Amino acid sequence: MMRNAIVSRVPSRAASPDGLHARRVKGFQMADAGVGYFESWKAVDGRLHIRNVDISEVAKSFGTPLYVYDAEAIRLSHQALAKSLDEFTIAYSVKANPSVGICKLLQSLGCWAEVASGGEMLIARTAGFPEAHTMFAGPAKEESELREACDKKIGILKAESLRELELLTSCMSRGTLRPSICIRVNTAESVSTAREIMAGGPSRFGLDEELLPSVLRQYGSKLNIVGLHVYSGSQILNPREIIGNFAHIFDIFVACRQIVGEQFSTVVFGGGFGVPSGLCEPPLNLKETVEGINRIIRTSDIGDRLHFILELGRFLVASSGIFITRVVDVKESRGVNFVLTDGGINNYLRPALKKLTHSVDLIERLNEAKRFSANVGGPLCTPLDEYARAIELPKVRPGDLVGVFNAGAYGYSMSMHEFLGHRSPAEVIVDNGNVKELRSRGTFSDLLAGQSWR
């Protein structure tokens, strides 16, 4: 443990809750994220339907591989947070799914945007997020990006290093607008059960917690420093970890406010609210989580002129998505069955990259018994191209449609679509029974874009 932390409270290290919660609808089993995501995902004669839309027909219309998103699932996840954490502004982390259509939906629900590059700034602007409702983060911002953020009056600029604070001071001396700045903090403790840990110990992200007093005294009069941003880790499924993490962040905020004064009024909490990849993980108990956070705010005596922002990406969109790919071949090798599909880790990299076990099923045969054990992978010439291993499925045949669930976050944009020259997948959204194309399927000519050989 680091002994020079600005406060001594550390997040809870309680174990993850036991138990497994699942919903079974006519033989179709799916993880329950706690807010009713799949109330309208149902199997009709064994075929997956979303809002009464037959998803296999969607796949036939747009081709495979394909990403399909459920707009109502996104609305439900946002609604669950907005109702129970009414003290917070909810900000959508664009990197989770930067499809303009998805971003536009979340903007219409009242979300702010959190971006981490000039490109994401453009996406957020195109989706309709006002600059005043946009936050700019990232550990290696270019000077030109900082100037653009200042010139466009970005709502909150998150400073992650002494270099960025110096550059911002230089911008101010040249007459550039004074942005509202939150300092990103690398806390002294990490969140022990987070899938990806981004704080506690040495980190690429933010300024070390023990440096905050001297940094605030040095830059507090030069810059418009309004608060803190902390993102300790992602994919946390234990409510006590999240509550303990927020308590620690709140204590840091209170200590810093005594140095800066009442202008220090904003806490950007990177929640890290987890979403189970499949049935092997318990869902986050959202009710317990928000009750714990609200209790900390209610019992504080720091005043009521504060701005709490909850930054989330995966929690808002992951469960809304399904990646669909078609079986091309089924083969056996030395006692192991292999299912080969037209989409692989070139189109959906994250399960293989992070060694995740997503729920996988045949979306036209959901009511059939699963007695066929197989490894499932795509068309790439590499043994890395397997996104499910030793899973139980009905007897698989060429032409079957395979669905990989919880694919709404870190799917299309995190993948390497040009690898081995296959066409990139389309993206569509199901909204109130209508299907809308968000991104068209790629063509082989896309592979030549921007190249010169003559």
C-alpha positions as CSV (number, residue, x, y, z in Angstrom):
1,M,0.0,0.0,0.0
2,M,1.2,3.5,-0.8
3,R,1.6,5.5,2.4
4,N,1.5,9.0,1.0
5,A,-2.1,8.9,-0.3
6,I,-4.1,12.1,0.2
7,V,-6.7,10.1,2.2
8,S,-6.4,6.8,4.0
9,R,-9.7,5.1,3.0
10,V,-9.3,2.2,0.6
11,P,-12.0,0.4,-1.5
12,S,-13.6,-2.7,-0.1
13,R,-11.9,-6.0,-1.0
14,A,-14.9,-8.2,-0.4
15,A,-15.3,-11.2,-2.6
16,S,-17.7,-11.2,-5.5
17,P,-21.3,-12.3,-4.6
18,D,-22.2,-15.9,-5.1
19,G,-25.0,-17.2,-7.3
20,L,-26.0,-17.1,-10.9
21,H,-29.0,-15.4,-12.2
22,A,-30.4,-16.3,-15.6
23,R,-33.7,-15.9,-17.6
24,R,-34.9,-18.8,-19.6
25,V,-37.5,-18.1,-22.3
26,K,-38.8,-21.1,-24.3
27,G,-35.4,-22.8,-23.9
28,F,-33.4,-19.6,-24.6
29,Q,-31.1,-18.9,-21.7
30,M,-29.5,-15.5,-21.3
31,A,-27.6,-13.6,-18.5
32,D,-29.9,-11.2,-16.6
33,A,-28.1,-7.9,-16.1
34,G,-30.6,-6.8,-13.5
35,V,-32.6,-4.2,-15.4
36,G,-34.8,-6.3,-17.7
37,Y,-32.6,-6.1,-20.8
38,F,-34.0,-9.2,-22.4
39,E,-37.7,-8.9,-21.7
40,S,-38.4,-8.7,-25.4
41,W,-35.6,-11.1,-26.6
42,K,-37.5,-14.3,-27.1
43,A,-37.4,-17.5,-29.0
44,V,-40.4,-18.1,-31.4
45,D,-40.3,-21.6,-32.8
46,G,-36.7,-21.7,-31.7
47,R,-35.7,-18.5,-33.7
48,L,-34.4,-15.4,-31.9
49,H,-36.7,-12.4,-32.0
50,I,-36.0,-8.8,-30.8
51,R,-39.1,-6.6,-30.5
52,N,-41.0,-9.2,-32.6
53,V,-38.3,-8.9,-35.4
54,D,-37.0,-12.3,-36.6
55,I,-33.2,-11.8,-36.3
56,S,-32.4,-14.6,-38.8
57,E,-34.4,-12.7,-41.4
58,V,-32.4,-9.6,-40.6
59,A,-29.2,-11.6,-41.2
60,K,-30.4,-12.8,-44.5
61,S,-31.3,-9.2,-45.6
62,F,-28.0,-7.6,-44.6
63,G,-25.6,-10.5,-44.9
64,T,-23.2,-12.0,-42.4
65,P,-21.2,-11.3,-40.4
66,L,-23.4,-8.7,-38.9
67,Y,-23.9,-6.7,-35.7
68,V,-27.5,-6.2,-34.5
69,Y,-28.3,-3.8,-31.6
70,D,-31.6,-3.4,-29.6
71,A,-32.4,0.3,-29.1
72,E,-34.9,-0.5,-26.3
73,A,-32.2,-2.4,-24.3
74,I,-30.0,0.8,-24.4
75,R,-33.0,2.9,-23.3
76,L,-33.6,0.4,-20.4
77,S,-30.0,0.5,-19.2
78,H,-30.0,4.3,-19.2
79,Q,-33.4,4.5,-17.6
80,A,-32.3,2.2,-14.7
81,L,-29.4,4.5,-13.9
82,A,-31.1,7.8,-14.5
83,K,-34.0,6.9,-12.1
84,S,-31.8,5.6,-9.4
85,L,-28.9,8.0,-9.6
86,D,-30.7,11.2,-10.1
87,E,-27.9,13.2,-8.5
88,F,-25.7,12.2,-11.5
89,T,-25.3,13.3,-15.0
90,I,-24.7,10.2,-17.1
91,A,-21.9,10.4,-19.7
92,Y,-21.4,7.9,-22.5
93,S,-17.9,6.8,-23.2
94,V,-17.9,6.9,-27.0
95,K,-15.1,4.3,-27.3
96,A,-17.5,1.6,-26.1
97,N,-19.4,1.8,-29.4
98,P,-18.7,4.9,-31.6
99,S,-21.4,4.1,-34.2
100,V,-23.0,7.5,-34.8
101,G,-26.5,6.0,-34.6
102,I,-25.8,4.5,-31.2
103,C,-24.2,7.8,-30.0
104,K,-27.2,9.8,-31.4
105,L,-29.6,7.5,-29.4
106,L,-27.7,8.1,-26.2
107,Q,-27.6,11.8,-26.8
108,S,-31.3,11.9,-27.2
109,L,-31.7,10.3,-23.8
110,G,-29.8,13.2,-22.2
111,C,-26.3,11.7,-21.9
112,W,-23.1,13.7,-22.1
113,A,-20.3,12.3,-24.3
114,E,-16.8,11.3,-23.1
115,V,-14.3,11.3,-26.0
116,A,-10.6,10.4,-26.1
117,S,-9.4,11.7,-29.5
118,G,-10.0,14.3,-32.1
119,G,-11.8,11.7,-34.1
120,E,-14.2,10.9,-31.3
121,M,-14.8,14.6,-30.9
122,L,-16.0,14.6,-34.5
123,I,-18.2,11.6,-33.9
124,A,-19.8,13.1,-30.8
125,R,-20.4,16.4,-32.7
126,T,-22.0,14.5,-35.6
127,A,-24.2,12.6,-33.2
128,G,-25.5,15.9,-31.8
129,F,-23.7,16.2,-28.5
130,P,-23.2,19.9,-27.6
131,E,-19.6,20.8,-26.9
132,A,-20.7,22.0,-23.5
133,H,-21.9,18.4,-22.8
134,T,-18.6,16.8,-24.0
135,M,-15.6,15.7,-21.9
136,F,-12.2,15.1,-23.4
137,A,-10.0,12.4,-21.8
138,G,-6.9,10.4,-22.8
139,P,-3.4,9.8,-21.6
140,A,-1.5,11.3,-24.6
141,K,-3.3,14.3,-26.0
142,E,-1.6,16.2,-28.7
143,E,-1.2,20.0,-28.2
144,S,-3.4,20.6,-31.3
145,E,-6.2,18.5,-29.7
146,L,-5.9,20.4,-26.4
147,R,-6.2,23.7,-28.4
148,E,-9.1,22.4,-30.4
149,A,-10.9,21.4,-27.2
150,C,-10.3,24.8,-25.7
151,D,-11.4,26.7,-28.8
152,K,-14.6,24.6,-29.2
153,K,-15.5,25.2,-25.5
154,I,-15.5,21.5,-24.5
155,G,-17.5,21.1,-21.3
156,I,-14.7,19.4,-19.3
157,L,-11.1,18.8,-20.2
158,K,-9.5,16.0,-18.2
159,A,-5.8,16.7,-17.5
160,E,-3.7,13.5,-17.1
161,S,-0.2,14.8,-16.7
162,L,2.0,17.7,-15.6
163,R,2.8,18.2,-19.3
164,E,-0.9,18.7,-20.1
165,L,-1.2,21.2,-17.3
166,E,1.7,23.2,-18.6
167,L,0.4,23.2,-22.1
168,L,-3.0,24.4,-20.9
169,T,-1.3,27.1,-18.9
170,S,0.5,28.2,-22.1
171,C,-2.8,28.2,-23.9
172,M,-4.3,30.5,-21.3
173,S,-1.4,32.9,-21.6
174,R,-2.0,33.2,-25.3
175,G,-5.6,34.2,-24.7
176,T,-7.3,30.9,-25.4
177,L,-10.6,30.3,-23.6
178,R,-10.3,29.0,-20.1
179,P,-11.8,25.5,-20.1
180,S,-13.2,23.7,-17.0
181,I,-10.5,21.2,-16.0
182,C,-10.8,18.0,-14.0
183,I,-7.6,16.3,-13.0
184,R,-7.5,12.6,-13.5
185,V,-6.3,10.8,-10.4
186,N,-4.3,7.6,-10.2
187,T,-5.5,6.5,-6.8
188,A,-3.2,4.8,-4.3
189,E,-5.3,1.6,-4.3
190,S,-6.8,-0.4,-7.1
191,V,-10.1,-2.2,-7.3
192,S,-9.2,-5.8,-6.6
193,T,-11.9,-7.5,-8.8
194,A,-11.8,-5.2,-11.8
195,R,-11.2,-7.0,-15.1
196,E,-9.0,-4.2,-16.3
197,I,-7.2,-2.2,-13.5
198,M,-6.2,1.4,-14.4
199,A,-5.1,2.8,-11.0
200,G,-3.2,1.8,-7.9
201,G,0.6,1.5,-8.4
202,P,2.3,2.9,-11.5
203,S,-0.1,3.9,-14.2
204,R,-0.2,5.5,-17.6
205,F,-3.4,7.2,-16.6
206,G,-3.7,10.4,-14.5
207,L,-1.6,12.0,-11.8
208,D,-0.7,10.0,-8.7
209,E,-3.0,10.7,-5.7
210,E,-0.1,11.8,-3.4
211,L,0.9,14.6,-5.9
212,L,-2.5,16.3,-5.8
213,P,-1.9,18.8,-2.9
214,S,1.2,20.3,-4.6
215,V,-0.3,20.2,-8.1
216,L,-3.4,22.0,-6.9
217,R,-1.4,24.7,-5.1
218,Q,0.8,25.2,-8.2
219,Y,-1.9,25.3,-10.8
220,G,-5.1,26.2,-8.9
221,S,-4.6,29.9,-9.5
222,K,-3.5,29.6,-13.1
223,L,-6.2,27.3,-14.5
224,N,-9.9,26.7,-14.0
225,I,-9.6,23.4,-12.1
226,V,-13.1,22.4,-11.1
227,G,-12.8,18.8,-9.9
228,L,-11.5,15.3,-10.3
229,H,-11.9,12.4,-12.6
230,V,-11.1,8.8,-11.4
231,Y,-11.5,5.6,-13.3
232,S,-9.9,2.8,-11.3
233,G,-11.0,-0.2,-13.2
234,S,-13.6,-1.7,-15.5
235,Q,-16.0,-4.7,-15.5
236,I,-16.6,-4.7,-11.8
237,L,-19.5,-7.0,-10.8
238,N,-19.2,-6.6,-7.0
239,P,-21.3,-3.7,-5.6
240,R,-19.2,-3.3,-2.5
241,E,-16.1,-2.7,-4.7
242,I,-17.9,0.1,-6.6
243,I,-19.3,1.6,-3.4
244,G,-15.9,1.5,-1.6
245,N,-14.2,3.0,-4.7
246,F,-16.7,5.9,-4.8
247,A,-16.3,6.5,-1.1
248,H,-12.5,6.7,-1.5
249,I,-12.9,9.1,-4.5
250,F,-15.3,11.2,-2.5
251,D,-12.9,11.5,0.3
252,I,-10.1,12.6,-2.1
253,F,-12.5,15.2,-3.6
254,V,-13.4,16.6,-0.1
255,A,-9.7,16.9,0.8
256,C,-8.9,18.7,-2.5
257,R,-11.8,21.1,-2.2
258,Q,-10.3,22.4,1.1
259,I,-7.3,23.4,-1.0
260,V,-8.9,24.9,-4.1
261,G,-12.2,26.2,-2.7
262,E,-15.9,26.1,-3.8
263,Q,-15.0,26.3,-7.5
264,F,-13.9,22.7,-7.0
265,S,-17.3,21.2,-7.4
266,T,-17.2,18.4,-10.0
267,V,-16.6,14.6,-9.5
268,V,-16.4,12.5,-12.7
269,F,-16.7,8.9,-11.5
270,G,-15.7,6.3,-14.0
271,G,-18.0,3.7,-12.6
272,G,-16.6,0.5,-14.1
273,F,-20.1,-1.1,-13.8
274,G,-19.7,-4.6,-15.1
275,V,-21.8,-6.6,-17.5
276,P,-21.5,-10.4,-17.5
277,S,-20.0,-11.8,-20.7
278,G,-22.1,-14.9,-20.3
279,L,-23.7,-17.2,-17.8
280,C,-20.5,-18.0,-16.0
281,E,-20.5,-14.6,-14.3
282,P,-23.1,-13.1,-11.8
283,P,-24.7,-9.9,-12.8
284,L,-24.0,-6.6,-11.0
285,N,-26.7,-5.9,-8.3
286,L,-27.6,-2.4,-9.5
287,K,-30.0,-1.7,-6.6
288,E,-27.3,-2.4,-4.0
289,T,-24.8,-0.4,-5.9
290,V,-26.8,2.8,-6.3
291,E,-28.2,2.6,-2.8
292,G,-24.6,2.6,-1.5
293,I,-23.5,5.5,-3.7
294,N,-26.5,7.6,-2.8
295,R,-26.0,6.9,0.9
296,I,-22.5,8.3,0.7
297,I,-23.8,11.5,-0.9
298,R,-26.8,11.9,1.5
299,T,-24.7,11.6,4.6
300,S,-22.0,14.0,3.5
301,D,-22.1,17.7,4.7
302,I,-20.2,19.1,1.8
303,G,-23.1,21.1,0.4
304,D,-25.5,20.8,-2.5
305,R,-23.8,22.8,-5.3
306,L,-21.9,19.9,-6.7
307,H,-21.9,18.2,-10.1
308,F,-21.6,14.4,-10.1
309,I,-20.9,12.8,-13.5
310,L,-21.1,9.0,-14.0
311,E,-19.0,7.9,-17.0
312,L,-20.0,4.6,-18.4
313,G,-19.7,2.8,-21.8
314,R,-20.1,-0.9,-21.6
315,F,-22.9,-0.9,-19.1
316,L,-25.1,1.2,-21.4
317,V,-24.6,-0.7,-24.7
318,A,-22.9,-4.1,-24.2
319,S,-26.1,-6.2,-23.6
320,S,-27.9,-4.6,-26.5
321,G,-25.7,-6.2,-29.1
322,I,-25.4,-9.6,-30.8
323,F,-22.7,-10.5,-33.4
324,I,-24.1,-12.9,-36.0
325,T,-22.1,-15.1,-38.3
326,R,-22.9,-18.0,-40.6
327,V,-21.5,-21.5,-40.4
328,V,-19.4,-22.4,-43.4
329,D,-18.0,-25.8,-42.4
330,V,-18.1,-28.3,-39.6
331,K,-15.2,-30.7,-39.2
332,E,-13.7,-33.1,-36.7
333,S,-10.0,-33.5,-36.0
334,R,-8.7,-36.1,-33.6
335,G,-11.9,-36.2,-31.5
336,V,-12.5,-32.4,-31.4
337,N,-15.3,-30.7,-33.4
338,F,-14.6,-27.4,-35.1
339,V,-17.3,-25.0,-36.3
340,L,-16.0,-22.6,-39.0
341,T,-17.9,-19.4,-39.6
342,D,-17.7,-16.5,-42.1
343,G,-16.9,-14.0,-39.3
344,G,-14.1,-14.3,-36.8
345,I,-11.8,-12.3,-34.6
346,N,-11.2,-10.0,-37.5
347,N,-14.8,-8.8,-37.0
348,Y,-15.1,-9.4,-33.2
349,L,-11.7,-9.5,-31.6
350,R,-12.4,-8.9,-28.0
351,P,-13.5,-12.3,-26.8
352,A,-10.2,-13.9,-28.0
353,L,-8.1,-10.9,-27.0
354,K,-9.4,-10.8,-23.4
355,K,-10.1,-14.6,-23.2
356,L,-13.7,-14.0,-22.4
357,T,-16.5,-16.6,-22.5
358,H,-19.5,-15.0,-24.2
359,S,-22.9,-16.7,-24.5
360,V,-23.0,-18.4,-27.9
361,D,-25.9,-20.1,-29.5
362,L,-27.6,-21.0,-32.8
363,I,-30.1,-18.3,-33.2
364,E,-32.5,-20.3,-35.4
365,R,-32.4,-23.5,-33.2
366,L,-32.7,-22.1,-29.7
367,N,-35.2,-24.8,-28.6
368,E,-33.0,-27.8,-29.4
369,A,-31.0,-29.8,-27.0
370,K,-27.3,-29.0,-26.8
371,R,-25.3,-32.2,-27.0
372,F,-22.6,-31.2,-29.5
373,S,-19.3,-29.9,-28.0
374,A,-17.3,-27.8,-30.4
375,N,-14.7,-25.0,-30.8
376,V,-16.1,-22.1,-32.8
377,G,-13.9,-19.9,-34.9
378,G,-13.7,-17.8,-38.1
379,P,-12.1,-18.0,-41.5
380,L,-8.7,-16.6,-40.7
381,C,-5.4,-18.4,-41.3
382,T,-4.3,-18.3,-37.7
383,P,-5.0,-20.6,-34.7
384,L,-5.9,-17.4,-32.7
385,D,-9.2,-17.2,-34.6
386,E,-11.4,-19.0,-32.1
387,Y,-14.0,-17.0,-30.1
388,A,-15.6,-20.0,-28.2
389,R,-14.1,-23.3,-27.0
390,A,-15.6,-26.5,-25.8
391,I,-19.1,-25.1,-25.8
392,E,-22.3,-27.1,-26.1
393,L,-24.6,-26.5,-29.1
394,P,-27.2,-28.4,-31.0
395,K,-25.7,-30.5,-33.8
396,V,-24.3,-27.8,-36.1
397,R,-24.8,-27.8,-39.8
398,P,-23.4,-25.5,-42.6
399,G,-25.7,-22.5,-43.0
400,D,-26.6,-22.3,-39.3
401,L,-26.5,-18.8,-37.8
402,V,-24.3,-18.4,-34.8
403,G,-25.0,-15.6,-32.3
404,V,-22.4,-14.2,-29.9
405,F,-24.3,-12.2,-27.2
406,N,-23.3,-9.2,-25.2
407,A,-21.5,-7.8,-28.3
408,G,-22.7,-4.2,-28.1
409,A,-19.5,-2.8,-26.7
410,Y,-15.9,-2.9,-28.0
411,G,-17.0,-4.9,-31.0
412,Y,-16.9,-3.4,-34.5
413,S,-14.5,-0.5,-33.7
414,M,-12.0,-2.6,-31.6
415,S,-11.6,-5.2,-34.3
416,M,-9.2,-5.5,-37.3
417,H,-11.5,-5.8,-40.3
418,E,-8.8,-5.5,-43.0
419,F,-6.8,-8.5,-41.7
420,L,-6.8,-11.2,-44.4
421,G,-8.9,-9.2,-46.7
422,H,-12.5,-10.1,-45.7
423,R,-15.4,-7.7,-46.0
424,S,-16.3,-5.8,-42.8
425,P,-19.7,-6.5,-41.3
426,A,-22.8,-4.2,-41.4
427,E,-24.3,-2.8,-38.3
428,V,-28.1,-2.5,-37.8
429,I,-30.4,-1.4,-35.0
430,V,-33.9,-2.7,-34.1
431,D,-36.1,0.0,-32.8
432,N,-39.8,-0.3,-32.1
433,G,-40.1,-3.2,-34.6
434,N,-38.2,-1.3,-37.3
435,V,-34.7,-2.3,-38.6
436,K,-32.3,0.5,-39.6
437,E,-28.9,0.2,-41.1
438,L,-26.2,2.1,-39.1
439,R,-23.3,1.0,-41.2
440,S,-23.3,-0.7,-44.6
441,R,-21.4,-3.9,-45.2
442,G,-17.8,-3.4,-46.5
443,T,-16.6,-4.1,-50.0
444,F,-13.3,-5.6,-51.2
445,S,-12.5,-2.2,-52.8
446,D,-12.4,-0.7,-49.3
447,L,-9.1,-2.6,-48.8
448,L,-7.5,-0.4,-51.5
449,A,-8.7,3.0,-50.1
450,G,-5.9,5.4,-49.6
451,Q,-3.2,3.2,-51.2
452,S,-1.0,4.1,-54.1
453,W,0.9,1.6,-56.2
454,R,1.4,3.3,-59.6
